[in-house]
C-alpha cells in the first residue's frame, strides 16, 4: 500500500508539474549515490543497455569527452532512478523526497517573487501561504534554501542594510513573514518597505521566540496587534495631492524650514488619501473594531546603527471610537500628521548633520493597538517605559554600565521618553533595583510621577490627568496596585501591604517598590541580554504592561557615546582660572579649547513673566547654534533643557537648537525643585549621546562648588553682536567670548566620572 502511495504521489506531481517530477528523479539519484547504493558508471551502462547503444565504460582521460547519449535518454535515465529508488529506498523516503522537491520549489518561488520589486505584495503573500500550508511537518527544506528565502524577504520587506540582513536571516523565520504580510496595508506601488521601527520590532520578536524555543529565555512577552503601511505610501500620498514641491524643502536654510513647517502640516492634514490606501485602512479598522490606536513613524532611515532618529518623528494616539467613517477620518488625519513630520526642522537638521540629506526619505507607518485595559472610559497601560541593556549614566557609584537601566511610569510611556513638566519616572538599575536616585521620603515624593498620560474615550483624545484623578476614578480596581504604589503619610513612605489598607488617593506615590522586589527586573534584564546577544549591539526597547502581560512595543540598537578615556583633573589650577566645578552625577568626558560660553542663569530666566519671552530665549539659542562655530561653545541653562509642558523649568529647545554645542550644562539652583538625572534615557538625552555632546548637571549653591561670578556675570555679553534680532535679551542669554575676557585663553572642562568631579578652567 505504501509503495502505491508514493507512485500515486509521483504521478500526480508529474501531471501537475512535469519539470518537478524530473527534479524528483534527480533528487533520488543524488540520494542513492550519496548513500553508496548506486554507481554513476554502472548507471551509464544501464542506460546504454536499455537503449541498446553498447556504450563502453568511461575512460579516466581528462582530455576526452564523455560518451554522448542521444536525445530522449532522459526518460530512460529517470525510469531507472525510480527503479533503483524502489529497490533501495523505503516508500517513506521516496515520499519525503517528492515532498521536499515541491516544497523547495515553493521556497524558490517565494524568493523569486520577493526579489522582483514589481511583484504585488498580495501575490507574495499568497505564495507565502501556499508554502506554509504545504505539508509543513512532513518535509524539511534544506538550511541553505531557507536562509536564501529569508534573506530575500528581509531585503524586500525590511531593509537592504547588510548588517541587518546578516542578523535577520538567522532569526526571522519564513512563517514570521507570513504574519507580517497578513498585516500589510495595500498601496498602489510595490516597492515600499516597512521601515526601521517595524523592522526592529519584527526582528526582536523573532530573536526572543527563538530563545524561548531553545530554552535560553523563559520570560513571557507579547507584541501588540500591529499593522504596517509600507514606505512608498508617503510618495503616493504626496503625488496624489500634488505636493511634490515639498520634497526639496530639506535643502532650504533651517530658519526657513522652521517657518514653513506649520504650513506643511496644514497642507498634509487637509489632503486626501489615494483610494487603495483609503480602502485598505478602512478594512483594517473594520477588523480591529473600536480600540485605541497609536500611529508610529517607521522611516527607512529610522532606528539604524549610528542614527536612530530618537523622537524625531511623531507618534500619535487616537481613540478610534465612533462610526467607521469617523474613525477612518481620524486615522488618516493622524497618519498625515506623522507623514508631515518628515519636513520638521529637527529631523532635517539631524539628517544634514549625518550626511543623509540626499537620501530620499520614505516613511512607513506602524499602527498598533494601545496596550491597556479599559477603565472608566479611558485606556492606558498599567505601566510602561523604556529599558536599556547598558546604563550610559549612573546615579550611584555602585551602578555598572552592564547593569542595564529602565525608566518606568504609570500609564502611557510618553512620560518615560519625553521631558514633560515637573514629572519624574522611576529610574531602575536592573541588576541593582534597590539603588534609588532619591533616598529620603520627601525627595521620593517630590521627584515622582504626578501626572498620567491616557487615551480618554469620553473626550476622544490623548490626555494628561493628575495621578490622584486617575486613582479616584479607578480606585482599588487599579491592577498591580501594591506592586506600583507606596503610601506617603506624615513624611514617611509606607508599603501598600494589603488591598484592604486604608488610604486616600492623594497619599499614593509611584515607587514601583513591589515590582522591583519581584523577579521583574531580572526577567527584563534577561530579555535585554538575549536581544543584545542576537543583534550584536546594546539595545533600547519600549515596553508596556496591561496588568497581565508584558508587551514589547519597539526595539533598536542603543546609541552609545564613544569610549572616553579618563583624564585626571589637574591639581595645580590657579583659583582665579577656575570658572565652575561640579561634584554630582558627573560622567567621564573632556571638552577642550572652547571659545564661547552661552549662559542662561536660572535666576534671570525665572524673572521672565510670559511664555512668549521664554520661547524667545529658545529662539535665541537656536540662532546662536547656527552662528557660533560647531563644537567650540558650551551651553549652560536652567533645569531641564528641552522640557515639554511647563517651560518655566527649562528652555524649550529642540535638537536643531542645540546640536552644534560641545557640552550641555543643566544648572540646579536651590530655589528650584529639580533633579537632573531625569534626562537619563529620554529621547533628549539619547540625542546628546548620539551627537557626542557631553552632559553635566551643576549645583552652584552646593558647599565647596565654585561658581565664578566675575567671569560668568561680570563679563560683557555679545549676543547683540552675533544675533542682532535678540539684542534686547543680552542680559538673559549671556554670550561670553572667552579669549576677549581671559587674555587669549580658552576654556577647558575636565569631567572625571570615577571621582564624580568636574572642573572648568581657563588655559
N, C-alpha and C positions, 0 to 999 in steps of 0.2 A: 504493500500500500504506500509506504514512504517513497519507494522508487517511482511509483506512478505520480506521486505528488510533485516531485521535483521536475519530472518530464512535462507534466501539465503546466507547471510554473514557467518552464523554459519556453514551451510552445506559445504560451500566452504572451510572453515578452517578445518572442520572435514575430508574432503578428503585429504587436503594437509598435515596437521599436527594434526593427531588424538589425540596426547598427549596434544596439546594445547586446543583442544575442551573440553577435560575433565577439564583442568585448568580453562576454562571459566565457566564451571558449578560450580566449587568450588568457583570461584570469585563471581558468582551470589548468591550462598548460603550465603557466607560471608556478602555480602552487605545486603541481605534480613534480616539476623539475626541481623546485626548491627543496622538496622532501626527498629527492633522490629516487623517485618512483618511476621516472622515465628518463631516457637518454635522447638528447636532441638529434644525434646522428642516427640513432635507431628509428627515431620518428621520421627523419628524412627518407630512410629506406622503406618504412611502412607506407609513406605517401607515394613513393615511386612505385612500390609494388601494387598499391591499389590502383594506380593509374597505368600500370604495365609499361613503365618507362625504362626500367632497367638502369636506373641512375646509380653509378658507382658511389662508393663512400667518399666523403670529402677528404681531400688531401691537406696535410698541415703545411701548406705553402702560402705564406702571407701575400705573395705576388700574383697568385692565381685566383680568379673569381670563383665563387661558389657556383655549383651547378644550378642552372636556371630551371625553374619549374614553370610549366605552361599556365596560361590564364585559366581560371576555373578551378585551380587546385586548392584554393582557399576552402571551398566547401568540403572537400575531402579531408583537408587538414583539420577543420573544426569537427567533422564527424568522428575522426579519430580521437580528438580531445574529449568528446562526450563518451566515447567507448572506453578510453583509459580511465576517465573520471569515475564511470560506473563500476569499473573493475577495482580501483584502488581507494576510492573515497567513499565515505558514508553518505547516505541520502541527505543527512542533516548538513554535512559540509558543503555539498553541492548546492543545496537550497540557500545556505548562508552566502555562498559566493554570488549567486544570482541576485539576492537582495542587496549585497554590498555594491555590486556594479551599478545597479539602478540608483541606489542612494548616493553613491559618489557622483553620478551624473547630475542628480538634482543639486548637489552641493556645488558642482561646477557651474550649473546654470544660474544658481543664486549669485555666485561670484561674477559671472559674465554680466548679468543684469546690473549688479552693483557697480561694476567698473564702467559701464556705459552711462555717462551723465545724462543722456536723453531718455533713459528708462523711467517711465512714470513710477512714483513710489507705490502706487496701488498695485502695479504689476509685480514689483519686487516683493510687496507684502504677500500677494497670493502665492508666488513661487516659494517664498519662505515657509508659508504654512503647508504647502504641498510637501516640502522636505520634512518638516517637523512631524507631519501626520503619517509619513510613510514608514511603517514598521519601526517605530522609534526604539524599541527594546530588543529587536532581533538582529540588527546589523549595526556594526560599529564602523564609522568612517575612519580611515587612517588619519593619524595625527597631522601629517603634513597637509592633507586636504582640508581638515578642519581649520588649521591655522591660516591657510591661504584664504578660506572663505571669511573668517573673522577679520583678517586684515582688509579685505575688500570692503566689507560692511563698515568698518571703522572709517576708512578713507571716504566712503560715500556719505555716511550719515553724520560723522562726528568731526573729523579733522584730518588734514594732511600733514600735521606736525609729527615728524618721525619719532621723536622721543615718546610722544603719547601713544602712537601706534604700536611701538615696541612693547609697551606695558599692556595696553588694552587687549592686544591679540592673545595674551596669556590668560586673561581673566574673563572677558566678556564672551559668554557662550552664544552660539547661534540662537538658542531659544530665548536669550535675553533680547536679541534684536527683534524677535517675533513680538515680544511685549511692547517694545518701543514703536515698531511700525503700526501696531494696532492703535497707538495713541498719537499719531502724527496727523495734524490738521492739513487738509489738502490745499495746495496752491496751484496756479496755472502752470508755473515752471517746475522743473525737476532738479535744478542744480543746487538747491539750498541745502545747508547743513543745519544741525540743531543748535550749534553754538557751545561756547565754553562752559557755561553753568550747567546745561543739560548733560554735556559730555562728562563733566566731573561727577555729577550725581549718578549717572548710569555706571561709570567705572567703579565708583566707590561701592555701590550696591553689589556689583559682581565680585569685587575683592572680598567683601565681608561674607557673601554667600559661599564662596569657595572655602574661606577659612572655617566656616561652620561645617561644611561637608567634611572637611579634613580634620575636624576636632580641635583646631587651633584657636577657635573663638567660640565661646559658649554664651555670650550675651545675646539678648533679644533686641531686635530693632525692626523697623519697617520704614517704607518710603511712602509719603502721601500719594494719593491718586494724582497723576501728573499727565499733562498733555503738552505736545510740542508743536509750535508753529515755526516752520523752517525759516532760515535766514533770508532766502530770496523773497519772502513775503514783504519785507520793507521796500524792496526795489519795485515790486509790483504795485504796492500802495502809493509810492511816490509817482510812478509813471501814470497810474490810473487817475490821479488827481492833478497831473500837470505841474508837479513841484520839483522838476529836475534842476531848476536853477539853484536850489538849496544845497545840492551835493558839494559844491565848491566853496561854501561858506567857511569851511575849515581853514582855507588859505588866507582869510582876512585877519587883520590885526585883532588882538584879543579884546580890546575895548569895543570894537565894532561887533564882534561875536556876542559879547555880553549885552550890548544894547539891543541886538536884533533877536536874541533868543526868546523873549516873551512873545514876539510876533510869530516866530516859528512854531511855538507851542499852540498858539491860537489857530494857525493855518492847519496844523495836523489834527487838532481836536474838532475842527469843523469839516474835515474831509470825510470821504466815504470809502468803504472797503470794496475791493473787487468782488464780483459775485461768487467766485469759487471759494474764497476765504470766508466771505459772509455766510454762505450756506454751511461750510464746514464748522464754523464756530457755533452756528445755530444747532447743528446736530449734536455737538459736544455738550452744549447747555441742556439739551433735551435729555441726554443720557445721564448727566450729573444730577439734575434736579436743583432744588433751591438750597445750595450750600455755599458758604462764603468762600471766596477765591483770592489768591494772591497772584498777581501778574508780575513775573520776574523777567528782567532783561537776560539775554543769553547771546551776547555778541560773539562773533568769530574771534575777536581779539581777547575776549574776557577769560580770566582765570588761567592764563598761560604762565609758564615759569618765567619769572623776571618782570612780568607786567600783568597783574591780576585785576586791575581796574576796580579795587575795593570801593564800593559805594559811589562809583562814578555815574552809573546809570540808575534810573528809577526802578523801584519795586512798589506796586500799589495794591492795596487791599480793597475789595469790593464786596458788598453784602450778597449779591446775586439772588435777590428776592423780588417777587412780583411776577408779572406776566412774562412769558418767554420773550416777547418783543422788547419789553422794558429792560430785561436782563441783558439781552443782546446789545442794546444800545449802550448800556453802562459798560459792558465788557469792551466793546470796540472803542469807546472813548478812552478807557484806561490803556489799552494797547497802543492807541495813537499817541498818548502822552509819553509812554515808555519809548516808543519809536523816536519821538521828538528829542528825547534826552541825548541822542547821539550828537545833536548840534549844540549842546550846552557848553559853556566855556571850560568847565573843569575837564571833561574827557578830551576836548580838543587840545588844551594845553598839555595834558598828560601824554597824549599821542605825539605832540610836537617834541616834547622833552625826550621821548624814546625813539625818535626817528620812524614813527609809524603813521605819519600824516598821509603819506601817499598810498597807504593800504586802503582799498575800497572797503570801508566798514560796512558790514552787514549784521543785522541783529535778529537772532532768533528770539522767540518768546517761550518761556516756561510757565505754564499755568498749573497751579497746584491748589488742591482743596486745603483750606486753612485747618490746621490741626487744632482740635479742642472739642469740648462738649458744649452744647447749647444750654445756657442757664439764664433765665430771666431776660429773654430777648437779646442776649449777647453771646458771642462766641470768642473764645481765646484759649490758648494752651494753659494748662495748669502752671507750667513754667517753660521757659525757652532760654536760648542763649547761644554762645559761640564757645568752641573749645579748640585748643591748640596742642599739638603733640610736643611742642617746645615752648618754654617760657622765656620770652625775649627780655623781659624786665622783671625785677623781683622787688617785693615789698618787705622781705625779711632776709637776713643774711644766710639763713639755712636753706633757702629755696635754691634748687639746682635747675639749670636750663632743661635737663631731661625730665623734670617733674611734670611738665605739661601744665596747662592752665585752662580754666573755664571762667566765663562771665555769665552769671545766671540771674534771670529776672522772672517775676511773676507776669503772666500774660504774654502778649506777642513779644518776639525777640528784638524788636526795633530798638528798645532801650538798652540792649546789650551791645549794639554795634554803633549807635549814634550817641553823641554827647548832648543829652537833652536836659535843659533846665538845670535844676539843682538835685537831680536824681542820681542814685548810685547803685550799680549792680553789686552782687556779691562776688568777690574775686576768690577763686579757689586754686590752690596749688594741688593738682590731682593726686600726687603721691604723698602730700602732707596737708590734707584738707583742713586741719585744725589751726594752721598758721594764718591768722586773720590779718587783714590790712588795718583794721581798727580793733582795739583791745578793750577799752573802757566802755561800760554800758551806755553812757551818754553819747560817746563817739559812734558806737554801733548804731544807735537810733538815729543820730544826726546824719550819718553817712550811709543811709539805707534807702530803699526804694519807697517813694511816697505816692507815685502815680503809676497807673497801669494802662497799657495800650490794649484796646479791644476792637472787635468789629461789632458795632451797635446795630442790631437788626431793626429796632424800633425807629431809629433815626435814619437807617440806611446808609451808614458811613463808618469809616475808621474813626475812632475817638480815643481820647485820653481822659481817664477819670481818676479821682483820688482813690487811693487804696482803701480808705475807710468806706467809701461809697460801694466799692466792689464787695467788700465783706458784709456790709449792711444788706446788700441785695441778695447775696448768695448765702451768707451765714455759715452755719456748721456743715452745710452740704458741700462746701468747697473741698474738692478732692485733695488728699495728701496734706491736710491741714497741719497735723503735728510734725510732718517732715519739713515743712516750709517755714512755719511761723514760730516765734517765741513771744512771750508776754513781757512788755516793758512797763513796769509798775514801780512807783516810788524810787526811781533812779536805779532799779535793778532789772536784770534780764532773767526771766524765769522760763523754764522749759514748759511747753504745752504737752503735758504728760497724757492727759485723757481728753477724749472728745467731750466729756462732761464738765471739764474745767470751766469755771465761770470767768468770763472776760467781756469787755466791751470791744467792739471792732476797732476803736481808736487805740486800744492798748497793744494790738498785734504789730509786730515788726518783722520784716522779712529777713531771716537769718540763714535759712536752709540747714539749720543745725541737725535736725533729724536725718535729712537726706545725706548730709556729709558724714554722718556717723554710720551710714549704711554701706552696702557694697557698691553703691552707685559710682563714687569717684574711681574706684578700682576698675569697674567694668567699662567706664567711659575711657579711661586711660588705655585699657586693653584694646578697645576699638580703634583708638588713635594710633596705637603701635602697629596694629595689623595694617591699617591704611598707609602708614609711613613706610612700612616694610614693602608693601605692594607697589607703591608709587616711587619708592626710592628717594623720597624727599619728605621733610617735615610737612605736616598737613594742618589745615584750618577747616573746621566744619561748623555748620549751623545746625541746630537741633531744636526739637520741641517735644514736650511730653503731655499727653492728654489725660494723665492720671492712671492709665493702664499700660500704655506702650510708648517707647521712645521712638521718635520719628527723625530720620536723617533728612535734612532739607537740602543741603548742598555740601560739596567738598572740593577743596582746591589746594594747590601747593602753597605752603605758608611763605610769605615774604620774610626774608631774614636779612639783617644788616650784615655787611661783610665783617669778617673777624677783626676785631680791634685788639691790637697788641697793647698791653698795659704800659703806660709811661708814668713813672713816679712823679709826683708833684715836686717841683724844685723847692729846696729848703731855704735858699738864701734870697728870696724875692724881697726887695725893699718894700716896706709897708706902704709908702706913698704910691707904688706902682700897682698895687692890688686894686682892682675895680670892684669885684664882688667874690664871695665864697659861698659854698653850699655844703651841707652835711646830711642830707636826707634823700633817699631814692635816687642815688647817683648811678648812672651806667658808665661803662668804660668807653671813652672816646677822646679824641683830640681835635680841636678846631683852632688852627693857627693862622697868623698873618691876616687877621680881619681888619678891614679898613673902615667899616661903618658899624655903628650901633643904632638900632631903631628901638626906642623905648616908649611904651605907653604905661606910665606908672598907675597902679590901681587907684591911688589917691586922686589923681587927675581924672581918671575915667569915671570914678564914682560921682564926680561933680557934674557930669553930663546929665541933663534932665529929660532928654527926649530920645526915643528910639531912632529918629532920623539922624541925630548927631552921633549916636553910637555906630550907626551904619556908615556914616561918613568916615569914621575912623577906619573901618574895614576897607572902604574905597581908597583911602589914602595909603593904607598898607599895600593894597593891590597895585597902586600906581608906583610905589617905591619898588615893589617886587619886579616890575618891568623896567625900571630906570636904573637901579643900582646894579653893579657887576655881580653876576651869579657867583655864589659861594664866597663872597667877600664881605658879607654882612650878617649880623645876628639880630634876631627879633626877640624883644622882651616885652611881655604884656601881662595883663591881669588874668588870674584864674584860668578859665577853660577856653583856650583858643578854639575857635570853630564851634562854639556852643550853639545848639539849636534850641529854640524855645526862649528862655529868659536870657536875652543878650546882655543883661547887666552883669552877668557872671563871667563874660569873656567876649573878646572881639569876634563878631560873627563872620570870620573869614572862611573861605573855602580853599581847596587845594591850589587853584590857579592864583590865589592871592599870596601864597607863602612858599611856592615851590622852588624859588631860587635862593632861599636862605641856607646858611650852613648850620645854624643852631637855633632852636626854638626854646625859649625860656618862659615858663609859667610862674608868675610871681604870686605868692600867697601872703597877703598881709593879715595880721592878727584880727583885724576888724571883720574880715570875711569868714565865712564858713566853707572852707574849700579843702578838698583832699586831692592832690594832684594825680594820684595813681589811677583815677577813674579813666584816664585815657588808654591804659594798657589794653590792647586787643580791639579797640574800636577801629572803624574804618579810617578815622582821622589819624590814629597812631600808626596804622599799617602804612598809610601814605608816607609818614616820616621815615619809617624803617626802610621801605622800598626805595625811597628817594635819597637814602643815606643822609638824612637830616638828623643831626644829633638833638637830643631832648634832655631838658634839665628843669626840675622844679626848684624854686628858690624861695626861701623864707627869710626875708630881710630883717624881721624883728626877732628872730631866734637869738639867744645868747651865743656869743662867740662868732656870729656871722658878720662878715664885712660887707658893707654897702657904701661905696664911695660917693657921697653926695656931691662932692666938689666936681667930680668928673661927670657923673650921671645927671646932675641937675643944674650945676653952675655953668656947664659948657654951653656955648651957643647952639641953637637948633637951626639947621639949614634946610628944613623942609620946604620953605617957600622958594629956595633957590632950585631945588630938584623937581618940585611939583607945585608950580605957582597956583594952580587951581585950589590948593588946600593950604595956602599961606595962613589963613585965619586960624588954622589948627596947630600952628607951630609949637605951642606950649603944651599941647596934648600929645601929639605924635612928635616926640623929640628925636631928631636925626642928628647924630654926632659924627663928624668926620674925624676919626681918631688921630691921624697924623697932624691935623691942624691944632688940636688941643694937647697933644702929647709930644711935641717937638720931634715929629717924624717917626715916632714909634708906632707899632701896630699892636693889636690885641691878640693874645693867645688865651685859650681856655683848655685846661687840662682836667679831665674827669677820670677819677680813679674809683671804679666800681668796687674793687676789693676792699678799699678803705672807706668807702662811702663818703668821699670828699671830692670837691671840685674847687678850682681857683681860676679866676680870670685876671690876667695881669698884662701890663704894658712892657713891650720889649722892642 
